Amino acid sequence: MKVALSAQRIAAMLALITAPVALTAQTAKPTAKPAATDSFALTAPLPMDPAVTVGTLPNGIRYYIRQNAKPEKRAELRLVINAGSILEDDDQRGLAHFVEHMAFNGTKSFAKNDIVKYLESIGVRFGADLNAYTSFDETVYILPVPTDSAGILPKSFRFLGDVASGVLFDSAEVVAERGVVLSEWRNGLGAGERLRDKQFPVIFRGSRYAERLPIGKPEILEKANPGPVKRFWRDWYRPDLMAVIAVGDANPAELERLIRSTFSGIPKRTAPRPRTLASVPTHDSTLVTIATDKELTTSSVGVLWKRPGKSTRTVGDMREDLINRLYNGMINQRFQELSLKPETPFTGAGASSGGFVRGSELNALDAGAKEGKIIESLQALLTEAERVQRHGFLASELERARTNTLRSYERSFAERDKTPSGAFVDEYIANYLSGEGAPSIAFEYAAVQKLLPTITLAEVNAVANARGGAANRVVTVTVPEKDGLRVPTESEVRAVFGTVVASNITPWVETVAEGALVPTTPSAGKVVKEARIAAQNITDWTLSNGVRVLIKPTDFNADQILMSSFSPGGASLVADKDAFKTSLAPSIIAAGGVGSFSTIDLRKKLTGKVASATPSISDLSEGMSGAASPKDLETLMQLIYLRFTAPRADSTVFKAQLQQFEQFLKNKDANPMAVFSDTIQQTLAGGHPRARPLSMEMLKELDINELLTIYKDRFSDAGDFTFFFVGNVDLATFKPLVEQWLGALPTAGRKETPRDVGPTQFAGVIDKAVKKGIAPQSQSIVLMAGSAPWNREDSYVLSSLGELLQMRLLDRLRESLGGTYSVSVTSAFSRRLRQEWQVAIQYGSAPDKADTMFAAVRDEMQKLRTTPPTAAELERVKEQQRREFEVSQKQNGYWLNTMRTRVENGDPLDTMGDYLTLINGLTVEKLSAAAQKFLVESNRARFVLLPETSK
């Protein structure tokens, strides 16, 4: 299970740490929506979405029920506990999270791990689907289940009911789970964790939050026993601190019946422990924390202003949120513009605001500083905030921000019947924990339409005044620890505030490029050939210039059209020494803008539009990916046309990009995982020049004009390009756009094929240990590889074997040995240029357990080679595949990727639905034969990352 806390950067905490507030239980369903004339009065409460049923059981358990068919035949179930690590006693540090683990290891209705095996048998994947998280102030159990088979929902609710009132806490299981939880703790070690431990005592000065991280203390975890673990569960898993949420494709009346029958019998607690709230004490002066670490790769500086938390409960609160959103968006646009200038001391910067911990929120400015430029970056951050405070924003900035904000709500409203159940669940969790309003998107969209025009420039400018002052302010500085890099002192950091206040700051000046996106409309082409793949509802057009266009209209999303394209060739057609330049060229050239529009000008030009086209060059092809709203489809087509015909090299932006690359590379080798990854890449490639990791020396070879030449060569001839469009497309209106913009693309008659330029598959047995890093952790990657004739069934069976092996290894390495938190097995069978296969296994462990774990991996592979899997294992694999396919085939991205892969490999499109045939044909015998064929160690590589102090 996962701990909901990450703190390498304070900015990330805004997104990952929730700030709930206890909610007084109410009864039955929400009241009706206020009359239209009163709905948007600023004091009016946000009305609960009438589509959700909200109620409270007699024992105090809150429930939320909503019928929603996205995805079909699925329901999202949650058990929310209004308690987390902040409530742990001193002998329980980390045991709130431990309780969460024990819920999956034996309850009154399910013996050890039985619930996991049952859910896997109905298509629910452990970890990816079935999960839970523990945060400072809440614990949430996550259970997505199918709804089209009798018995699944009752059994699923029974499990959640057991979590609430029937976890066993068997002594042997508690001892066995110590290793799993310690492995999860171990996974979090590293530079980020060490910086957090230095920063949190300052950020949370005087608060219990500084000493109650959900992952806990290893000295307590390694000695955990049922007594204190069960005590936390008994104290805090109780009806007055619980909510049950059920959203999905099921009868609401049946869901309510199941909730009542499952949870009503849980008795109220007599004389329960008070559910206290931890506070974050205020302070009058600025606090500063400066932290260094030898494995940190980049410098950063942030300014945080702590303030009391406030839930969005009224229309007035919503309006205030909009003002803050506008402010953040407008100043962030300025930061983005500054980051494209080489003279700017930071590589990127941003303003944010939001929930921090329960009852507290943050306003933050954050920057990734160029090496040695901490003071300058802090000054640049504060200068922009001060510029707004003195001179305000421009009216044009507000207008663009308003337009983009309204557009985002418009899109949500358009997708109101396509909203996934998980999104509703998140709203109801926030409503229960913090009292956050949960109105319908129809209400929100109507409110935003009414409120946005009333927000004045003066109101947005006033936010800058509210976000300032020394009170409750914390400055965070992080710097790599290395020779020659000076760390600023606290007095130098503090002095920046006075410097900015005393400085002369001029108003912001902006330029806006005028004119049409495409100044001159090109001569259109024509569709000269049309074909239909009726079974898949795909239309296939060939244009007069040779461009091929495949379109699959869908109704999966109302406001989405996805695009992809490719042409054979890619970096394989250039010399080895130029391969890395070819791969970098698209992103560097695209950052310059298109035609007469710089990146900044283009962003302004596209205000209110949803359309993007991004070029790329891989080893074997070049192409573009993109997306658009149906109403902005022509803009997408114009962007594609411009990416082909009017790429724009911007030398100023290029210099800024080079500096960003340099900042990444300067200290990259301080990161143990980066060294590990580079070692694997170079070893497997045998030192092939195309497998070189990017280096400072390679950056010196980059020239903007050469990159533009490379880009133009790859995109100057569209004649062998194939485009794919999937989504809410109307063929009749789309055809003229295709003829106008894709039909006008230049062609020169080139028909290219990629070259086989290596590197080749590794051969023999490789064992390599990399000793890097100071944390007591280890990572292992085991690879098997080989060559074999490709066929579709073998490729599918290999993939299925990987899923089976992952189940086996998770059971052995995690559940039996308690040696790891997670295991990943990926397998692939490729046939472009060479027919090769590979199986990759990855897991973490304690350093002294790496060899034991590897022996267990080999043993499980040997068992699969010699003993066929069970019928139950076979059905678990097949059912998970069926269920995943049910959801995937209602997603535009699945069809886009499948269509492209089929065409790239020369496969027919009319058999795209044959996946179910493959699933139904999978047998124990086929899996056993695949294990004998693929799980062999004649070509096997093992890489182990160990601490640098290892012997």
N, C-alpha and C positions, 0 to 999 in steps of 0.2 A: 504494500500500500504506500501511499505517498504522503509526505509532510508538506503542507501548503506554506512553504517559506523559502525564499531565495533572496540573498542579500549581497551579492557581489557589487551591485550598484544600487544605491538608494532609490533611484528612479524605478527600478524593477519592482521594488516593494510596493509601490503604489498600485501596481496591477495584480500582485500576487497575495497581498495580505488584506483580508476583508475587515470591515469595521462594523460588525453587527451590534445592535442594541436590543435588549429584551423587549418583547412585544406582549402586551396584555391580551390574553385570549378573548376572542369575541365569539359570538354565537352565530350558527347557521350561515346563510348566504349573505353576500354584500347587499347594501341598499341600492336602490335604483339610481341611475345616473341623474344628476341634478338637471333641472330645466335648462334649456339652451341659453336663456338670457343670463343665468347665474353660473353656468359651467366654468367660465373663464375669469370670474372675479378672482383677484389675487389671493383672497382669503379662503377661497373654495377648496375643500379637500380634493385630492385626486381620487376619482371614483374607481373602485376596483373593477377590472374588466368583467363584464357580466357573463362572459363565457366560462369563467372559473367558479367552481363551487368551493366556498370556504366555510369550514365549520370547526367546532370544538367538541370533543367527546366529553362525557361527564367527568372523566378523570383528569381532564385538562389537556389532552393531546390535541394539537391543532392538525387540521388536514386541508389539503388543496387538491382539487380534482378538475381535470380539463380533458375533454375529448379533442384529439388532434391527430390527423392522419398523415403527418409528415415526420418520420417515414411511416409508410403503411405497415400494418401488422406488427407494430412495435409499441411498447410503452416504456417510458422512463420513470422508474420508481426511485424515491429517495427517502431515507430516514435521516432527519436532521436533529442532531443533539446540540443544544445550546450550552455546550461546555467543551473546553479544550485545555491546552497545557497550562493556561494561566491559573487554573484552579488546582493544580497539583500541589500536594504537600511536599515537604522537603525530601522525603524518602521516595517520592514518586516522579522525579525528574525524568521525563520521557515515557512515563507509563500511560498517559492518556493515549498516546500513539500506540503503545503496546496493546492496550485494550482493543483498539481497532483491528490489530492483527489477530488477536485471539478470537474475535467474532467469526473468523473464517476457519477456525481450528477446533470446532466442536461446540454444538449447542444441544438443547434438549431434544430437538427434532432431527439434527444432522450430526452424525459422527464426524471425526476428524476429516477435513477436506472433502466430505461427501457433497457439500453444497457446491463446491468448485467443480467437481466431476459431473454433478447433475446439470449445472448450468452450461458447462462445456458440451454436454450431450444434446442440449437444445439449441446450440449455436452461439452461446455467449462466451467470448474469449476472456480468460482471466488476465487482468491487467489492462488490456486494451479496452474492454467493455466493463466487466465487473471490477469494481475498485472502491476505494474510500480515501478520504484525506482527513488529516487532523491539523487544525490551525491553533492559534493562540486561544480563540474563543469559541470554536465550534468543531464538531466532528460530523462528517457527512458520508453516508453509505450510498454508493452509486450502483444501481441495478437496472440495466436496460434488458428487457426481455421480449420475446415474441408473444403475440396475443392470439394467434390463430389456432392454437391447440389447447384442448381442454386440459385443465389441471396445472398449467404453467403459472397462471396468475395466483391461484390459491397457494401453491407451494412457494412462490416467490415472496408473497406477503407473510407466509409462515416463517420464512427465514428472517425477514426484517422484524417480525414480532419476537423471534428468539433473540435477536441482537438487543432488542429493548428490554427483554425480561428473562432470557434463558441461555446465556452464555455459560459454559461449564467451567472453564479455567482449570482444566485437568493439569495436575502438577507436571507430569511428563511432557505435556504439550507446551506448557509455559517454558520449561527448560529448553525444549527443542527450538522454540521460536526465538530464543535469545540470539542465536547466530544469525537469523534472518534480519532481525531488527538492527543488530550491530553491523551487518553488511550494508544496510540502508544508511546507517550513520557514516560508515566508512566511505560510501559513494559520495557523500557530501563534503568530504575533506578536500583541502586545497587552498589556493590563494584566497578565493572568495570567502571561505569559512574563517580563515585567519583574520582577514580584514574585518569581517562582520564582528568577530569577537573583540576587536579593538574599537570599533565604531559604536556598537550598540550601547555600551555603558555610558557613552556621552549622549547619543541621540535620545536614549530612554533614561536619562539621569534621574535617579530617585524612583524609578518605576519598576514594578514587578516584571514588566515585559522584558527587561534587560536580562533576567535570569530564568526565564521560562520558555526557552526555545522548544518547539514541539519535538524535535529529534531527541532532546534530553542529554543526559550525561552517560558516557560509556561505563563508568564505574557502577552506576545503578543498573543499567541495562544488562550487563554481564552477570549480575547476581539477582536478576528479577525473579521473584517467586509469587505464587498465587495470592498471598495475603494483601500486599499493597496494590497489586494490579486489580484484584476484585474489589478492593475498597473504593478505588476511583469509580469503577463501573457502578457499584451499589450506591455511592453518594450522588452521582451526577446523571446516570441514565435513568431518568424518572419522568413520568407523564407531564409534569409542569414545565419540563425543559425539552420537549420533543415535538416534532412536526413530521407528518407523513405526506409526501407529495406523489401524486400519480397523474401523469400526463401522457396521453397516447391514443392509439387506435383501439379503443375499448369502450364499452357501455359505461357511462358515468355512474348509473345506478348500481351496476355490478361492482364497480370499483369502490363505491361508498359502502356497499354491503360487506365487502371483504375487509375494508379498513375497520369498520365497526366490529365485525366478528373477531378479527384478529387482535385488535388493540384495546377494546373496551374493557376486557377482563383484567388488564394490568392495574393493580390497585394504586391509589394515591399514597404517597409517602406521608407518614405521620412525623412531625417535627423534623423536616428535611433541613440539611445544612443550607445556610443562606447562599444564594448565588450572587456573590459579590462581584463588583466591577472594578477592575484595576484602572488606575488613572495614569496619565502622563503629566507629571508636575510641571508647572510653568516656571519660567526663569526670566529675569529682567534683562540680562545681558547676553551677548552672543557667546555660544560655545563653539569651540573649534576642535576637530579631531583630524590629526595627520597620521596616516598609516602607510607603512611600506611593506613590501613582501618581495622576496627574491624570485618568485614564480609569476608575479604580476607582469603583464606584457604592455600595458598602456597606462597612461596617467589620466586622472579625472578629478574634477572639482565640482562640488554641488553646494547650493545654498537652500536650506530647508526652513520653512516657517511653519511651526506646529500651531494648530488651532483646534478648538472644540469641534467635534463632529456634528453634522446636521443632516438628517435624512430628508429626502425630497418627498414631502407629504402633501403640499398644497400647490396650487397653480403659481403662487408667488415664488415658492421654492424652485419650481421648474423654470420660471423666468430668470431667477438668479443663476441657475445652472447654465442656462443659455448664454448669459452674459459672460460667465467664466469660460465657457467653451469658445466663444468668439474671441475673447482676449488671448487664450492659449493658442488658438489657430492663427491669429494675426501675428503675434510675436514669433511664433514658430516659423511662419513664412519668412520673416526677416532673418531668423537664425539660419534657415536653409540657404537663403541667398548669400549670407556672409560666408557660409562654409564652402562655397564655390570659389572663393577668392583666396589666392595663395598666401596673402599677407595676414589672413585671419589666424589667430593663435590656436584655435580649436579645430578639430576635424569634424565635429558635429555638436549641436547643442539643442536644448529644448526646454520648454516650460510645461509643467504639468500640475495637476491638482486632483485630489481625491482621497478616498479612505486610506487610512494608515493602519491603525488598530482600533479596537472598539472604543467609540467615543472620541476619537481623535482623527484629524485629517491633516494633510500636508499641502502647502503650496511649495513648489520646487522649481529651481533653475539648475540645470545639470549640463556639464560639457565634458567631452572627451578632449583633453588637452594634448597638444603636441609636446613632445619631450622637452623638458626644461621650460615650458611655457605655462605653468600653473598660475602664477600671479597675473600674467597677461590675459589668460583665459577667464579668470575670475573677474578681472576688470572689464573684459568685453561683455560678459554676462550681465554684470551690474549696470554697465553703460547703456545697454539696450533697454533694460527695465527703467533706468533713469530717464532715457530719451522719451519713453512713452509718458512717464510721469510729468515731465516738463512740457512736452510739445504735443503729446497725444498721437493717435493714429490718424491716417488720412481717411477721408470719406470713401475713397475708392477701395481701400483695404476693407473697410466695414462692409461695403456693398458686396464684395467678392465673398467674404466670410459668411454673410447672410445667405447668399445664393447657394453656396456649397452646403451649408447646414440644412437649409430647406430641402435641398436635393437628396440628402441622406435620409431624411424622414419620408420624403416622397417615395424613395425606393423601398423602404421598410413597409410603407402602406401598400405599395404595389404587390409586395410579397406576403401580405397579411394572411393569405390562405395557404402559403407555402412555408411558413415559419416552422423550423424544426422544433420538436418537443423539448429538446434540451435547452433551447433559449427561454421557453416559458418556465421551465424548472428553475433556472438561475434567477429569474425575476421573483419567484415565489420563495426561494430560499432567502433572498435579500429582504423580502417583505416580512417574513417571519422573524429573522434575526435582528433587523434594524428598523423595521417599520417603513422601509422604502416603498413608495407608491408603486402600484402595479396596474396602471390603467391600460385600456386597449390601445393598440397602435392607431386606431381610427381617432380616438380621443387625443392622443399625443400629436398626431399630424395636424388635426384641426387646431389644437392649442398653439402649436408652433407657427402655423400660418397666421394666427391672430397676434401672437406675442412678438414675433421677430420684428415686424415693422415698427413696433413701439419702442424698441431698444435704441437708445440714442448713442451717438459717438461719445458724448460726455460720460454716459454710464459705463461704457467699456473702458474708457480712459481712466475712470476712477478706480478700476481694479488695481492698477499699478500702485495707487496710493495705499490701498488696503494690504498689498503684499510688500511690506517693507518694515523697517524698524528693527531695533536690536532685540526686542523682547521675543522670547521663544524661537530665536533664530539659531540654527546650527550650520556651520560650514564643515563640509567633509572633503578631505583631500586624500587621494591615494596615488602613490608613486612607486614605480619599480625600484627595487633595492639592488643597485649595482654600482660598481666603481665609476667615478667621474660624473655621476648624476646628482646634482645638489638638490636637497629637499628643502623647500621653503620653510621658514620658521613661523611660529604662530603669530608673532608680532608683525611679520611681513604680510601675512594673510589679513590680519585685522586692519592694517593700514590701508588696504585697498578701498574699504568703504569710504573713508575720508577723502581719498584721492578722487574717487568718482564724484562725490558730492561737490568737490571744489573745482571740478574740471568744466571746461567749456564744451557743451554738447549741442551740436546743431540739429535742426529738424531732419527727419528722414526724407530723403528725396527718392522718388521712384520714376522709372520710365516705363511706358507701356507701348509695345510695338503695335502699330496700326496695320490694317489691311487684312485681306482674306488669308485663310490658312494656306490655300493653294491659289496663288495669284492668277494663274491662267489654267482654265479647264482643259485637260488634254483630250486628244481625239480618242473616242471610245472604241473598244473592240466589240466583238459579237460572240455569243454562244454559238458554236458551229456544230456541237454534238451534245446530245442529252441522253442519259441512260437512267434507269430507275432500278434500285435494289429494293423491290417492294417489301420483302420480308423484314427489312430493317428500316423502312421508310427513309431511305437515303436517295438523294438526287445527285447525279454525277454530271457536271458540265465540263466540257472542254472549250476553251476560248480560242479565238482566232490567232492569238499569239502563242498558243501552246500551253498556257497555264491551265491546270486542272483544278476544279473546285468541287468539293464534296460537302453536301449540306444535309444535316439531319434535324428537322424541326421537332421540338419537344415542348411539352407543357409542364416540365418539372419545376421550372422557375419562371415567374412572370417577367422579371426584369434582368434577365441574364442571357447573353450570347457569348460563347467562348470561341476563340479562334486559335488555330495552330497551323504551321506550314513547315515544309522542309524541301530541300533540294539535295540530292546526293553529292558528296564531295568532301566538304568540310576541311578541317586542318590536315587531313591525310594528303591533300594535293599540294601542300607546301613542303619546303625543305625542313628537316628535323629541327634545325636551329631557329626556324621561324614559327614553329608550331605554337609556342606559348604566346607569341605576338598575335597570331590569328585568333586564338581563343579570347584574348583580352580586347581585341579591336572593337567588337560590337558594343560592349558596355562603355568603353571610353568614347567612342564616336557618338553613341546615343546620348551621352551626358552633355554633348554640345548642343543638342536641340535638333531642329530640322528646318530646312529652307532659310528664311530670314528670321526665324524665331529662336532665340536662345532658350535654354531649359527654363529659366525663370519666365521669360516672355510666353513660352508655350503653356506653362502652368496657368498663367493669367488668362491667356486666350481660351483655355479649356475650362474656365470657371463654369460650374454648374453642369458640366458634361461628364459622362461616365464612359470613357473610351481610352484604350491604351494599346500600343503595339511595341513590343520589345524584341529587338533582334538578338540572335545568338549564333555562335558557331561551335559545333562539337567536333569530335574527331572525324566523324563520318558524314556529317551533313551541316548545312546552314539553314536557318529558318527564322520564323517569328512566332511569338505567342502573344495573345492579347485577349481583351474582353470588351464588351460594350453593353449598355442598355439598349433595348430595341429602338428607342427614340433617338439614340446617338450613333446608330449603326453607320450612317454616312461618314461621320467624323472618324470612326475606326477605319473605314476604307480609305479615307484621305490620309490618315497617319501611315497606313501601310504603304500607300503610294509614295509618300514623302520619304519614308525610311529607305525605299529603294532608289528613288530618283534625286533626292536632295539631302543627303547626309551632311551634317554640319560639324566640322572640326573646330573646336574652340580651344585655342592655345592657353588661355587663362584658366579655364576649367581643367584642362589637362595638367597644368602645373599643380593645381590643388589636388587632383586625383593622385598624382605621383607622390605628393607629400603624405596623403592618406595611406597609400601602399607602404611607404617608408616607415610610417609610424607602426603599422602592423608588423612589418618584418624586423624592425630593430631589435625587438626583444622576444620574437616568436619562439626562439629556442629555449626561453626560460619556462615555457609551458610544457610540462611532461607529456601531455597527450599530443601536442604538436610534434614533438620529437619522435614519439612512438609512431604516429601516423606516417611521418616522412620516412622513417626507417622501414616500415612495412612496404610502402610504395616503392622505394628504391630497391629494396631487396627482391621483391617479387618481379620487378621489371629488369633485374640484372643490370642496373645502371644505365638503362636505355635513355638517350637524351630527351625523349618526349615525356619521360616520367620525372624530370627534374622538378623539385619543389621550387616555387618562385623565390628568388633571392634578390638582394640589393644589387648584385652584379648584373642580373638580368634586367632590372629596372633601367639601368643605364643604357641598355640597348634600345629602349622604346623611343620612337620618334613619331610625333603626331601626324606628320605628312605620310610617313610609311604606313602607319595604321589606317589612315584614310584610304590609301591605295589598296591595301589588303581588303578592307571592307568593301570598296567599290567592286573589286574583282569578284568577290563572292556574291554580291547582290546586284551586279549590273545586268545579269541575264536571268530573267524570270521564266524562261521557256521550259525548264524542267522542274519548276516548282509545283507542288500540290498543296492546296489550301483546304482546311477543314473548318466548318462552322457548325456548332451544335447549340441549340437553345431556342428561344422564342422568336423564330425567324419566319417571316411571311415570304414565300418564294416569289410571289408576284411583284412585291415591292423591292425585294432584294436583287432580283435579276438585273434591273437597270443599273443598280449600284455596282454590281460585279462587273458588268460590261464597261461601265464608265471608268472605274478605278483599277481593277485588276486587269481588265482588257487593255488598258493603256500602258501597262508595265513594259519596259523595254526587253526585247529578246534578241539574241545573237546566234541562235541555232546550236548552242553548246549542249551536248548531252553527256554529262559527266558521271563517272562511277568512282567511288572511293577506292583508295589504294590500301593494300595491306602493308603497313609500314611499322608494325610492331607497337609495343613490345609483345613478345610471345608468352604463352602460358608457362609458369614456372614448372620445373621438373625435379623429381627426387624429393628427399626429405630435408626440411629446413627447420632448425631449432635455434631461435635467437632470443636472448634476453636483453632488454633495454633497461638500464638502471638510471632513473631520472626522477627527481622529486623527493620531497621530504616526508610526505604523508604516509602513514602505515597502510597503504592500499596497493592492490595489484589488479591489473587488467590483463585478460588473456584473449587471444584471437587464434582460432584453429581453423585452417583451411584445407579442404581436399579439392583437387582439381584434376581434369583430364579432358581428353578428346573422344568424341563418339559421334556417329551419324545422328543428326537431329530428326525427330519426328514429334508431332504435336502431343501424342499421348505420353511419350517418354518425358517430354518437357513438363507436362502437367503432373505426372506421377512423381518426378523429382521434387517439384514444388510441394506436393502433398507429403512426401517423405520428410522434407524439412519441417513441416508443421508437426508431424508426428514426433520427430526427434526433439523438437522444442518442448513438447508436452512431457516427453520422457525425462529430459534433462532438468526441466523445472521441478518435476516431482523428485528426482534423485538429488540434484545439487542444492535445491532450496528446502524441500519438505523433509527429505530423509537426512541429509547431511547438515542442513542449516548453514551452508557455506556461502551462499550468495543471495542477493535480493532478486535478481532477474537474470534471465538467459535469453539470448536472441539467436535464432538460427535463420539464415537466409540462404536460398538456393536459386540458381539460375542456369538456364541452358540457352546459350546464344548460338546464332548461326550466320550472322552477318560477317562476311569474309572468312571466318573460321568457325567450325562447329565445335564448341567447347562448353564444358559445364563446370560449375563451382559450388561448393557447399561451405558456408562460413558460420562459425560458432563463436559467440562472444559472451563473456561473463566476467564479473569481478569477484574478488575474494580477498581474504587476508593474505599477505605475502607468504607466510609460512604454510598456507594451505594450497598454494598454486599447483604443486605437483600432485597432491591428493585429488584435487578437483579434476585435473587433466586425466588422471588414471580412471576416475569415475566416468568421464566423457568417453574414453576409449572403451570402457567396459559396456556402456550403454550401446555404443555403435556395434560392438561385437555381438551383443544380445540380439540386436535387430538383424544382423547378418545371418545369425544361426537359428533364431526362433521367430516365426511369423508373429506379427502383432495380433492382439486379440480382436474379436469381432466388435467389442465395445469401443476399443480405440479407433478402429476403422470408422465406426459410425460417428464418433465425436469429430473426427477430421472432416468427414463428408457433410455433417450437419452444419458445422461452422462455415464451410465453404458455401453451402446452399443459402444460409441466412445472410452471409455477407454479399452474395450475388443478388439476392432479393433487393437489398438496399442499393447496391451499386448501380443496378440497371435502371434506377430512377434518378440517376445523377448525371448531369451533363458532362462532368469531367471524366467519368468512366467511359462514355461513348467517344469523346474526343480522343482520349489516349488509345482506346482500342482500335478505332478507325485508323489513326496514324500508324500504330504499330503494324497493323495488318498490311497497309499499303507499303510501308517501308520494307516489309519482309516479302512482299509479293504474294500475299495470301488473299483469297477471295473474301469479299465482304458479306456475301449472302450466308456464310456459315458462322457469323459472329455470335449466334446464339447457341453454339454447340458446347458451351462450357457445362451446361447441365448434363449433357450426354456423357461428357468425360467424368463428371462427378458420379453419376449413376453407375458408370462402368468400372469404378475403382474397386479393387478387391484386395483382400489380405495377401493373396499370392503376388499381385503386381507390386505391392509395397515391399514385400520380402525380396522379390527379385531386384527391385531398385536398390535396396539396402546392400545387397551383395555386389551390385554393379558400381554404386556411387560412394558408399561409405568405406572406401579402401584407403590405405595409407601409403601406397606406393608413391603417390605424389601428395605429400602432406607438409604443411608449414604450420609451425607453432611459434607465436610471438607472445612474449610475456613482459609486461611493464612492471618493474619492481622499484622500491625506493633506492635511492643512490647509496644508502648505507648498507644495502644487502650484501651478504658474502657470496 
